[in-house]
């Protein structure tokens, strides 16, 4: 049943208000679905009164205005009767209003299946408000669905989503947090579909674990803001609180969400060595042989991390179509991580080893930068090689590259070092037509070997 309830508020000569019902119109529909009524308050605006305006749940505007009272002629009992009559009418108005709104909105938000929600959504590299269907959503209010489960903090309660339903059935979030969370779920839902398309949907059991307002600290034990990470131990994507340094929260940034999701795929597909935690003990170690062994291990940790970060940025671009998604939320890292700038030659093993030794065992900000710098070279290689093509086939290429990388690591001698060019060489083997370009972005020492491999492939 859809109810349209329209009335006006007027003033009597004595200055009190009463309701003048314009019309009450009821239309019966064959379906049993109940929709919220549009309720419009239409007071008569007096002279010099601009009126205050707001938005009602039905999408109509409500205008609240005060009209100066007009001095009436009647006094005494007549005025008393008019006041009693006005109070009675006001009570009846309130009762009828309550009955109509409650009956038409009786269906709780949490029961809505596959709701359609108005959200900021990226199209052609730009964000616009679009109606997005959450196909796997089971409970809109508690943000529960078959793709993901959410918590406030790592072990906290489920967040509560607040939204109003328009007359056309579309839900509109009523606060920024609800909007951000629903956008996050919508992006995770599309990423699950992409996983299924490229044949890795079975690798990450669903629902995925997502935490918001997570307390994440850096190496100096300072709490981070406007950041996110994939926790491999908890198998959880964690978002910190948002600070408006960029124009887009990370929980709305489609590229950033895909970036963190890719780390989960990399963690499953590529056997990464454990990170070295006790860096102070390693730096104090005076046994040269032990130091060298640990430096080689740290070399592999950092190189695989650079590959992980670079391909995660590629995955962010595949999902969002936005080559500068990092700058939207973290402008301080925008230039370092952009996939629109000119490409630099991939480092040789000797160059990366020198960086590794210079950084030492303990992580520093410069450690982050040089890992992301090499990772960005990988990302740019993909962008330049496949930027004009359909992005889903590129996702297939990335997954096959991870499978090949896993085999290389398992068969690689322990005493030898992986070289940064390995990822580019494997990419060339998978895509012989890209050989001339991929050869051009290697250092001369690595070019000759790849040239011979490409010649054999062709």
C-alpha positions in Angstrom: 0.0 0.0 0.0 1.4 3.4 -1.0 0.0 6.4 0.8 0.2 10.0 -0.3 -0.6 12.3 2.6 -0.6 16.0 1.8 -1.7 18.7 4.2 -1.2 22.4 5.0 -0.6 24.2 8.3 -2.3 27.5 8.6 -2.8 30.0 11.4 -6.1 31.1 12.9 -6.8 34.7 13.6 -5.9 34.0 17.2 -2.4 32.9 16.1 -2.6 29.2 16.8 -2.2 26.5 14.1 -4.6 24.0 12.7 -4.4 21.4 9.9 -6.3 21.8 6.7 -6.3 18.4 4.9 -5.8 18.9 1.2 -6.2 15.3 0.3 -5.6 11.7 1.5 -5.1 9.4 -1.5 -4.6 5.7 -1.2 -3.7 3.5 -4.1 -3.8 -0.3 -3.7 -1.2 -2.3 -5.6 -1.3 -6.0 -6.3 2.1 -6.5 -4.7 2.6 -6.9 -0.9 5.7 -4.8 -0.8 5.3 -1.7 1.4 7.0 1.5 0.5 7.5 4.6 2.6 5.0 7.4 2.1 6.0 10.8 0.8 4.9 13.3 3.5 5.1 17.0 2.6 4.6 19.8 5.0 3.4 22.9 3.1 2.9 25.8 5.4 1.8 29.2 4.0 4.7 31.6 4.2 4.0 35.1 5.5 5.6 38.3 4.5 9.2 38.7 5.3 9.6 35.0 6.1 12.2 33.2 4.0 11.5 29.8 5.6 13.8 27.0 6.6 14.1 24.0 4.3 15.0 20.4 4.9 14.9 17.1 3.1 12.3 14.5 4.2 12.7 10.8 3.9 10.6 10.6 0.8 12.8 13.0 -1.0 10.3 15.9 -0.9 11.3 19.2 0.7 9.7 20.4 3.9 9.4 24.1 4.5 9.0 25.3 8.0 8.0 28.9 8.3 6.5 31.1 10.9 3.8 33.6 9.9 3.2 36.5 12.2 -0.1 36.0 14.1 -3.1 38.2 13.1 -5.0 39.9 15.9 -8.4 38.3 16.2 -11.7 39.9 17.3 -13.1 37.1 19.5 -12.1 36.8 23.1 -13.0 34.9 26.2 -14.9 31.6 25.7 -14.7 31.8 21.9 -10.9 31.9 22.1 -10.8 29.1 24.7 -13.0 26.9 22.4 -10.8 27.6 19.5 -7.6 26.6 21.4 -9.2 23.3 22.5 -10.3 22.6 19.0 -6.8 23.4 17.7 -5.2 21.0 20.2 -7.6 18.2 19.3 -6.9 18.7 15.6 -3.1 18.7 16.2 -3.4 15.4 18.2 -5.4 13.9 15.3 -2.9 15.1 12.8 0.0 13.5 14.8 -1.9 10.2 15.2 -2.8 9.9 11.5 0.8 10.9 10.5 2.2 8.3 12.8 -0.1 5.5 11.6 0.6 6.2 7.9 4.4 6.4 8.2 4.6 3.4 10.5 2.4 1.2 8.2 4.2 2.2 5.1 7.7 1.8 6.5 7.0 -1.4 8.5 9.5 -3.5 6.7 12.9 -3.3 8.6 16.0 -2.3 6.8 17.8 -5.5 7.9 15.4 -7.7 6.0 16.1 -6.1 2.6 17.6 -8.6 0.2 19.9 -7.4 -2.6 19.2 -3.7 -1.9 19.9 -0.9 -4.3 21.9 1.9 -2.7 23.0 5.4 -3.8 26.8 5.4 -3.6 29.9 7.2 -4.9 31.0 4.9 -7.7 33.8 5.2 -10.2 33.2 5.2 -13.9 35.8 6.0 -16.6 38.2 7.1 -13.9 35.8 9.5 -12.2 33.5 9.2 -9.2 29.8 9.9 -9.5 26.8 9.0 -7.4 25.2 5.9 -8.9 22.6 3.4 -7.8 24.5 0.2 -7.0 22.9 -3.1 -6.3 24.4 -5.1 -3.5 23.7 -8.6 -4.9 25.0 -10.6 -2.0 23.9 -8.4 0.9 21.9 -10.3 3.6 21.5 -7.5 6.2 21.9 -3.9 5.3 21.6 -2.6 8.8 24.4 -4.8 10.2 26.4 -4.9 6.9 26.3 -8.6 6.6 26.7 -10.5 3.3 28.1 -13.6 1.8 31.2 -11.7 0.6 32.4 -10.0 3.8 31.9 -9.5 7.5 32.8 -6.3 9.3 34.0 -5.4 12.7 34.9 -2.1 14.5 38.5 -2.9 15.3 40.0 -6.3 15.0 37.8 -7.9 17.7 35.0 -5.3 18.0 31.3 -5.4 17.3 29.7 -5.2 13.9 29.1 -1.6 12.6 25.6 -0.3 12.2 24.5 1.1 8.9 21.9 3.9 8.8 20.0 4.5 5.6 16.6 5.8 4.4 14.6 4.2 1.7 13.2 6.5 -1.0 9.9 6.0 -2.7 11.6 4.2 -5.6 13.1 1.6 -3.2 16.7 3.0 -3.4 18.5 3.3 0.0 20.3 6.5 0.8 23.0 6.4 3.6 22.3 9.1 6.2 25.8 9.6 7.5 29.3 9.5 6.0 30.4 6.3 7.8 27.4 4.3 6.5 28.1 5.6 3.0 31.8 4.6 3.3 31.0 1.1 4.6 28.4 0.4 1.9 30.8 1.6 -0.8 33.4 -0.7 0.7 31.1 -3.7 0.5 30.0 -2.9 -3.0 33.7 -2.9 -4.2 34.5 -6.1 -2.4 31.5 -7.7 -4.0 32.8 -6.7 -7.5 36.3 -7.9 -6.5 34.9 -11.3 -5.6 33.3 -11.5 -9.1 36.7 -10.6 -10.6 38.3 -13.4 -8.6 35.8 -15.9 -9.9 36.4 -14.7 -13.5 40.1 -15.3 -13.3 39.8 -18.6 -11.5 41.0 -17.8 -8.0 37.7 -17.4 -6.2 38.3 -20.6 -4.3 41.6 -19.4 -2.8 40.1 -17.0 -0.3 37.2 -18.5 1.7 34.3 -16.1 2.1 33.0 -14.1 3.9 36.3 -12.1 4.1 37.1 -10.4 7.3 37.2 -6.6 7.3 37.9 -4.3 10.2 37.4 -0.5 10.3 38.8 2.1 12.7 41.6 -0.3 13.4 44.5 0.7 15.6 47.6 0.3 13.5 50.9 1.6 14.6 54.2 2.2 12.7 57.7 1.2 13.6 57.8 4.2 16.1 54.6 3.0 17.8 52.7 5.9 16.4 49.1 5.3 15.5 48.4 5.5 11.7 45.5 7.3 10.1 44.2 7.3 6.6 45.8 4.0 5.9 45.0 0.3 5.3 46.8 -3.0 5.4 46.3 -6.7 4.8 47.1 -8.7 8.0 48.4 -12.1 6.7 48.3 -13.6 10.2 44.6 -12.7 10.8 43.6 -13.0 7.1 42.0 -9.7 7.5 41.9 -6.3 5.6 42.2 -3.5 8.2 41.3 0.1 7.7 42.4 2.9 10.1 40.3 5.9 10.9 40.0 8.5 8.1 41.6 11.9 8.0 40.7 14.2 5.1 44.2 14.7 3.6 42.9 13.5 0.2 39.5 14.0 -1.4 38.5 10.3 -1.0 38.4 8.0 2.0 40.2 4.7 1.5 37.0 2.8 2.2 35.5 4.5 -0.9 38.6 4.4 -3.1 38.0 1.4 -5.5 41.7 1.2 -6.4 42.9 1.2 -2.8 40.4 -1.5 -1.8 41.5 -3.7 -4.7 45.2 -3.1 -3.8 44.7 -4.5 -0.3 42.6 -7.4 -1.6 45.4 -8.3 -4.0 47.8 -8.7 -1.0 45.6 -11.6 0.2 45.8 -13.3 -3.3 49.6 -12.8 -3.3 49.9 -14.2 0.2 48.1 -17.4 -1.0 49.8 -17.8 -4.4 53.4 -16.9 -3.6 55.3 -18.4 -0.7 56.8 -15.4 0.9 59.6 -15.7 3.5 58.8 -14.5 6.9 59.8 -10.9 7.6 62.7 -10.3 9.8 61.4 -8.7 13.1 64.4 -8.6 15.5 66.4 -6.1 13.4 68.4 -4.7 16.3 69.8 -8.2 17.1 70.7 -8.7 13.5 72.6 -5.4 13.3 74.5 -6.3 16.4 75.4 -9.7 15.1 79.2 -9.7 14.6 79.4 -13.1 12.8 79.9 -12.1 9.2 78.6 -15.4 7.7 75.3 -15.0 9.7 75.0 -11.4 8.7 75.4 -12.3 5.0 72.8 -15.0 5.3 70.3 -12.7 6.9 71.0 -9.9 4.4 70.3 -12.4 1.5 67.0 -13.3 3.3 66.1 -9.7 3.7 66.9 -9.1 0.0 64.4 -11.7 -0.9 61.8 -10.3 1.5 62.1 -6.8 0.1 62.2 -7.9 -3.5 59.0 -10.0 -3.2 57.4 -7.2 -1.3 58.3 -4.8 -4.2 56.7 -7.3 -6.6 53.7 -7.6 -4.3 53.2 -3.8 -4.0 53.7 -3.2 -7.7 51.2 -5.8 -8.8 48.8 -4.7 -6.1 48.8 -1.3 -7.7 48.1 -3.0 -11.1 45.2 -4.8 -9.5 43.9 -1.5 -8.2 44.0 -0.1 -11.7 42.4 -3.2 -13.2 39.4 -2.9 -10.8 39.0 0.9 -10.8 40.4 2.0 -14.2 42.2 4.8 -12.3 46.0 5.0 -12.7 46.3 7.7 -10.0 44.0 6.1 -7.3 46.7 6.5 -4.6 46.8 10.3 -4.9 43.0 10.5 -4.3 43.4 9.3 -0.7 47.1 9.8 0.0 48.4 12.8 -2.0 51.8 12.6 -0.3 52.4 9.2 -2.1 50.6 10.1 -5.3 53.7 10.9 -7.4 55.7 7.9 -6.2 52.8 5.5 -6.9 51.3 7.0 -10.1 50.9 4.7 -13.1 50.8 7.7 -15.5 54.4 8.8 -15.5 57.3 7.8 -17.6 58.9 4.4 -17.0 62.4 3.9 -15.6 64.7 0.9 -16.3 64.2 -2.1 -14.0 67.0 -2.4 -11.5 69.6 -5.1 -11.8 70.3 -7.5 -8.9 73.5 -5.6 -8.1 71.6 -2.3 -7.8 68.9 -3.8 -5.6 71.5 -5.6 -3.4 73.3 -2.3 -2.8 70.0 -0.7 -1.8 69.3 -3.6 0.5 72.7 -3.3 2.3 72.4 0.5 2.6 69.0 0.2 4.3 70.2 -2.4 6.8 68.0 -4.6 8.9 65.6 -2.2 10.5 62.8 -0.8 8.5 62.8 2.9 7.8 60.7 5.4 5.8 63.4 5.2 3.1 62.9 1.4 3.1 59.3 1.9 2.3 60.2 4.3 -0.5 62.7 2.1 -2.3 60.4 -0.9 -2.1 57.6 1.1 -3.6 59.9 2.7 -6.1 60.8 -0.8 -7.6 57.2 -1.8 -7.2 56.1 1.2 -9.2 58.5 0.2 -12.0 56.6 -3.1 -12.3 53.3 -1.3 -12.3 54.3 1.1 -15.0 55.6 -1.9 -17.1 52.1 -3.3 -17.0 50.4 0.0 -17.6 52.5 0.8 -20.7 52.2 -2.7 -22.1 48.5 -3.3 -21.5 47.0 0.1 -20.7 44.8 0.3 -23.8 43.4 -3.3 -23.5 40.5 -4.8 -21.7 41.5 -5.0 -18.1 40.1 -8.5 -17.3 42.5 -10.3 -19.6 45.3 -8.3 -17.9 44.0 -9.8 -14.6 44.5 -13.3 -16.1 48.1 -12.3 -17.0 48.8 -11.2 -13.4 47.5 -14.4 -11.9 49.5 -16.6 -14.3 52.6 -14.5 -13.5 52.1 -15.2 -9.8 51.8 -18.9 -10.4 55.1 -18.9 -12.4 56.7 -16.8 -9.7 55.8 -19.4 -7.1 57.5 -22.2 -9.2 60.6 -20.1 -9.7 60.9 -19.4 -5.9 60.5 -23.1 -5.0 63.1 -24.2 -7.6 65.5 -21.3 -7.0 68.8 -22.3 -5.2 69.0 -21.0 -1.7 72.4 -19.5 -2.1 71.4 -17.5 -5.2 69.5 -14.2 -5.3 66.4 -13.6 -7.3 66.8 -10.8 -9.8 64.3 -7.9 -10.2 64.1 -8.6 -13.9 62.6 -12.0 -13.2 59.1 -10.7 -13.2 59.6 -8.9 -16.6 61.2 -12.0 -18.1 58.2 -14.1 -17.1 55.9 -11.5 -18.5 57.7 -11.6 -21.8 57.5 -15.4 -22.0 53.7 -15.1 -21.5 53.3 -12.3 -24.0 55.9 -12.6 -26.8 54.4 -9.6 -28.7 55.4 -7.4 -25.8 59.0 -8.5 -26.0 60.5 -5.4 -27.7 58.9 -3.1 -25.2 59.9 -5.3 -22.2 63.4 -5.6 -23.4 63.7 -1.9 -23.7 62.9 -1.3 -20.0 65.7 -3.6 -18.7 69.3 -2.7 -18.0 71.9 -3.7 -20.7 73.1 -6.6 -18.5 69.6 -8.2 -18.4 68.6 -7.3 -22.0 70.8 -9.9 -23.8 69.3 -12.8 -21.9 65.8 -11.7 -22.4 66.4 -11.0 -26.1 67.6 -14.6 -26.6 64.6 -16.0 -24.7 62.2 -13.9 -26.8 63.9 -15.0 -30.0 63.4 -18.6 -29.0 59.7 -18.0 -28.2 59.1 -16.2 -31.5 
